Amino acid sequence: MVCGDLTPTERRDEILRILSTVSRSNLFFETGSPQQDAFNWIVDEDSAQLCPDDDSLVQRYTLAVFYYSTNGDDWKECNAPSDFDSQASIAAANAACTLTTVNATTIFPNDIGGSNAWLTSESECTWGGISCYATSTPNALKVNVVEFENNDLSGVLPSEMEQLNAIRFFALERGNISGPIPSSYGNLRSLLLLDFDFNQLTGTISDSLWDLTNLRQLDLNDNQLEGTLSEDINNLSQLRFFQIDNNNLEGAIPASLGDIPNFSEYLSYDLSYRKGYTHTYPLFVTPNI
């Protein structure tokens, strides 16, 4: 693709300049980092060969960082083709991908999605487990749903996902993702559902998550999270459903949970089951969002 009068080197440098506002610039020069892998893919291997001014550049790069950060080549399905230049390899990768945003389809029936393998040349909105909605800008699509369950995701959650600022469903259930939940996820202010249950997440729950004031459902159960729950949880005034059992949390259940007007009457909250004592309440069924 010809990008105006830009030479290949100028195109690369301009893309690097733009993406350096998304990721720390030193990471592009760190061998084997997800950011370097995603950048090299965008510039050299992606058949789409985006120009620096393409509206989808940052979104496409962000999802590529997610792929490499969660060891996408080892996912159960929807892995990238083994050879980006081989049509046979691309066709085989697409045929092996069956994932769709099945749980969100009835809620967002007008979303654009698909079941293509990741890092293929088609729109990132057609990669398995992704769906997008159209914006007022012609041909511009925004990621609305990222949904994976039991697809062998591992590695760590990249902070760059904050760039998907229109996302409403972010579900990564039953994987082996480790490390902390990035504090930058508190910038995903459109989120209605955040579901990272049954992983290996560690660290404390960042106070930034209490800024997700549109959140209806928060599932963090069955991880290795530590610390206490903040009284600021009542900032989630739209919360309907909350699970955080089977972690290493301590302390009392925040009284401020009672200030959330539409919260279910039951809360499942296992404070420190590995330490031999629990505070567990019956679990309310998940409501419609």
HUNORJO-V512302 format. One record per residue. N is the residue number from 0. RES is the residue in one letter. SS is DSSP state (H for helix, E for strand, C for the rest). OMEGA is omega in degrees with one decimal (NA if undefined). Layout:
N:RES:SS:OMEGA
N:RES:SS:OMEGA
//
This chain:
0:M:C:177.0
1:V:C:-179.7
2:C:C:-178.5
3:G:C:179.3
4:D:C:-176.1
5:L:C:169.6
6:T:C:176.9
7:P:H:179.2
8:T:H:179.2
9:E:H:177.2
10:R:H:179.9
11:R:H:-177.8
12:D:H:-179.5
13:E:H:175.5
14:I:H:177.7
15:L:H:179.4
16:R:H:-178.1
17:I:H:-175.8
18:L:H:175.3
19:S:C:172.3
20:T:C:-179.7
21:V:C:179.8
22:S:C:174.9
23:R:C:-171.1
24:S:H:-178.7
25:N:H:-178.2
26:L:H:178.1
27:F:H:-178.2
28:F:H:179.2
29:E:C:-174.7
30:T:C:177.5
31:G:C:178.2
32:S:C:177.0
33:P:H:-178.9
34:Q:H:177.5
35:Q:H:179.3
36:D:H:-179.2
37:A:H:178.8
38:F:H:-180.0
39:N:H:177.5
40:W:H:-179.9
41:I:H:-173.3
42:V:H:-168.3
43:D:H:-168.8
44:E:H:-178.3
45:D:C:-179.3
46:S:C:178.3
47:A:C:177.8
48:Q:C:-178.0
49:L:C:171.7
50:C:C:-177.7
51:P:C:-176.7
52:D:C:179.6
53:D:C:-177.1
54:D:C:-175.9
55:S:C:-175.1
56:L:H:-175.8
57:V:H:-179.6
58:Q:H:-178.1
59:R:H:176.4
60:Y:H:-178.9
61:T:H:179.1
62:L:H:175.8
63:A:H:175.3
64:V:H:177.5
65:F:H:179.7
66:Y:H:-177.9
67:Y:H:-179.9
68:S:H:-178.5
69:T:C:175.3
70:N:C:-175.2
71:G:H:179.3
72:D:H:179.8
73:D:H:176.1
74:W:C:178.6
75:K:C:175.9
76:E:C:-177.5
77:C:C:175.8
78:N:C:176.9
79:A:C:176.6
80:P:C:178.1
81:S:C:179.4
82:D:C:-176.6
83:F:C:-179.0
84:D:C:-176.6
85:S:C:177.7
86:Q:H:178.1
87:A:H:178.7
88:S:H:179.5
89:I:H:179.7
90:A:H:179.4
91:A:H:179.0
92:A:H:178.2
93:N:H:-179.0
94:A:H:-178.0
95:A:C:-179.2
96:C:C:179.9
97:T:C:-174.4
98:L:C:170.7
99:T:C:178.1
100:T:C:-167.8
101:V:H:-176.0
102:N:H:-179.0
103:A:H:-173.5
104:T:H:-177.8
105:T:C:-179.9
106:I:C:-179.9
107:F:C:-173.1
108:P:C:-178.0
109:N:C:179.1
110:D:C:175.1
111:I:E:-178.2
112:G:E:179.9
113:G:C:178.0
114:S:C:174.6
115:N:E:173.8
116:A:C:179.3
117:W:C:177.7
118:L:C:171.7
119:T:C:-167.3
120:S:C:-179.7
121:E:C:179.2
122:S:C:176.9
123:E:H:178.5
124:C:H:179.1
125:T:H:177.3
126:W:E:-177.7
127:G:C:179.4
128:G:C:-179.5
129:I:E:165.5
130:S:E:-175.3
131:C:E:172.1
132:Y:E:-179.0
133:A:E:177.5
134:T:C:179.6
135:S:C:176.7
136:T:C:-177.9
137:P:C:176.2
138:N:C:179.5
139:A:C:179.7
140:L:E:179.7
141:K:E:177.7
142:V:E:179.9
143:N:E:-174.9
144:V:E:165.1
145:V:E:-171.9
146:E:E:175.6
147:F:E:172.5
148:E:E:175.1
149:N:C:179.8
150:N:C:175.4
151:D:C:171.8
152:L:C:178.1
153:S:C:-179.4
154:G:C:-176.3
155:V:E:177.6
156:L:C:-180.0
157:P:C:179.1
158:S:H:-176.5
159:E:H:-179.4
160:M:H:176.7
161:E:H:178.6
162:Q:H:179.5
163:L:C:-167.8
164:N:C:176.0
165:A:C:-173.8
166:I:C:179.4
167:R:C:175.6
168:F:E:179.1
169:F:E:-172.9
170:A:E:179.3
171:L:E:-172.2
172:E:E:170.0
173:R:C:174.8
174:G:C:177.7
175:N:C:179.4
176:I:C:-178.2
177:S:E:-179.9
178:G:E:-175.7
179:P:C:168.1
180:I:C:-176.6
181:P:C:178.7
182:S:H:-179.9
183:S:H:180.0
184:Y:H:173.6
185:G:H:177.2
186:N:H:-179.7
187:L:C:-167.3
188:R:C:177.8
189:S:C:-175.0
190:L:C:170.4
191:L:C:-177.3
192:L:E:173.6
193:L:E:-172.0
194:D:E:178.9
195:F:C:-173.4
196:D:C:179.4
197:F:C:171.4
198:N:C:-179.7
199:Q:E:-176.1
200:L:E:-177.4
201:T:E:178.8
202:G:E:179.6
203:T:E:176.3
204:I:C:-177.3
205:S:C:176.3
206:D:H:-179.5
207:S:H:-179.9
208:L:H:179.5
209:W:H:174.0
210:D:H:-179.1
211:L:C:-167.5
212:T:C:175.2
213:N:C:-172.8
214:L:C:176.9
215:R:C:-174.9
216:Q:E:179.3
217:L:E:-178.8
218:D:E:177.5
219:L:C:-176.2
220:N:C:175.9
221:D:C:170.6
222:N:C:178.5
223:Q:E:-178.9
224:L:E:-176.3
225:E:E:176.9
226:G:E:-177.6
227:T:C:173.9
228:L:C:-178.4
229:S:C:172.3
230:E:H:179.6
231:D:H:177.8
232:I:H:180.0
233:N:H:170.7
234:N:H:178.5
235:L:C:-169.8
236:S:C:179.6
237:Q:C:-174.2
238:L:C:178.0
239:R:C:-169.5
240:F:E:-174.8
241:F:E:175.5
242:Q:E:176.5
243:I:C:179.4
244:D:C:178.8
245:N:C:170.2
246:N:C:177.7
247:N:E:-178.4
248:L:E:179.5
249:E:C:174.4
250:G:C:-174.9
251:A:C:170.7
252:I:C:-177.3
253:P:C:178.3
254:A:H:-177.2
255:S:H:174.5
256:L:H:179.5
257:G:H:179.6
258:D:H:-179.6
259:I:C:-166.0
260:P:C:-174.5
261:N:C:-178.4
262:F:C:-179.7
263:S:C:-176.8
264:E:C:-179.6
265:Y:C:179.1
266:L:C:174.4
267:S:E:-173.1
268:Y:C:178.8
269:D:C:-170.1
270:L:C:-175.2
271:S:E:-173.3
272:Y:H:-179.7
273:R:H:179.0
274:K:H:171.3
275:G:C:175.5
276:Y:E:-175.7
277:T:C:171.4
278:H:C:-172.2
279:T:C:178.7
280:Y:C:178.3
281:P:C:-174.4
282:L:C:177.9
283:F:C:179.2
284:V:C:-178.8
285:T:C:179.8
286:P:C:171.9
287:N:C:-177.7
288:I:C:NA
//
